Structure formats: structure tokens, C-alpha cells
Amino acid sequence: MKVCVFGAASAHIDKKYIEAAEKLGGALAEKGHTLVFGAGGTGLMGAVARGAKAKKGYVHGIVPEFFEKEGFDTPFFAADKVTLTTDIAERKKEMVEQSDAFVILPGGIGTLEEFFEVLTLKMFERHNKTVVVYNTGGYYDDLKKFILKACEENFVTVDKGELYLTADDADEVVKLLESGPNDPDKHRKKH
């Protein structure tokens, strides 16, 4: 399975997030899954790729050409394949098309934007791919509360359990990915 992982590129984050991302990359590779990611060499993007490569995994980076040219990120040079795009919108489109499932690591505005794009596409039935939020250290607890409130207040008319799943551990993330597209009766956590 080709698993797209979105996450922070910042090199200035707590080590616990780096270690969790590396563990996830290794767990995906051990199960024979391909990593699709934003091709960054730092932060959680770099960590998940290093973890995958350490376990002999296949890594496909997708990055806008201007990132390296303008110094926005240092690429992960050990990727098996790198796809260059003209801009961020094309990058996201390519990442969605190239992937069978998605994992959301802790991140900032860019990661949240990618997460919500994947959820929006799923809500409008443009895909039925599994989306798992890797909630390392409770990073996404407040966001989960916000999405639940949006569902309860009918701003979001699809149940949260039908859009995404959550896990606190790399092995649990992989188990959820391997169980197939989100099946609300199988995975839904009752509100």
C-alpha cells in the first residue's frame, strides 16, 4: 500500500515527535508499505523517511521545485523517487493521487491544510481512503474536540468516525491502515 504521510518540516520540535515519526516510518516499511511524503529532509517529514529507509522501505517524495531553489526546505536526498511539481496545489493533488491511505502527523498550518483537504475530498466522496491521525502526545486532542463540536452543531454533516480515525502509537496506525477504508461500524468511536 502507498501511504501518504503529512507532517511538520520544522527542525525545532520536541524529540518525542521525531522519535514517533521515525518509528512510524519503520513500521510502514516493515510491513512492505511505500512512503509517499513531501520530500523534506527535516522535522517529521525527514524523520518518517529516515525510519522507512532504515528498514529498507521505498520512499517517494513529492515536492514543489521552488522549495529547494528558494530555501524553504532541505530535501530528503535518500528518496527512491522524487516527483517535482510546479506549486503546492499540484503537490497535494499528486500526493492524493499517488496514495492509498493517509497519516497525519503533528504539524502546523501546512499540515492542517493538507489534513482538511483530504477530509474535504473524502466528505465529498472524491476518495474513500483511510485517514489516520497519529495523535502523538495528545497533540491533536483540541482539534478532535473542535471537529466533534462541528459535527454536533451540524456544521459538518458527516460523522467524524466516517472521515478519520485516531491512534496514539505507530503500530496502531499501521493496523488501522491495513484494516481497509474507514468502515464506520468497525471503527467509529461513539460520541
Salt bridges, closest charged atoms under 4 A:
GLU19 OE2 - LYS15 NZ 3.64
GLU22 OE2 - ARG50 NH2 3.10
GLU30 OE2 - LYS55 NZ 3.29
ASP80 OD2 - LYS53 NZ 2.98
GLU97 OE2 - LYS93 NZ 3.38
GLU113 OE2 - LYS92 NZ 2.29
GLU117 OE1 - LYS92 NZ 2.83
ASP142 OD1 - LYS145 NZ 3.90
GLU153 OE2 - LYS149 NZ 3.60
ASP159 OD1 - ARG188 NE 3.58
ASP159 OD1 - HIS191 NE2 3.51
GLU162 OE2 - ARG188 NH2 2.73
ASP169 OD2 - LYS23 NZ 3.72
GLU178 OE2 - HIS33 NE2 2.75
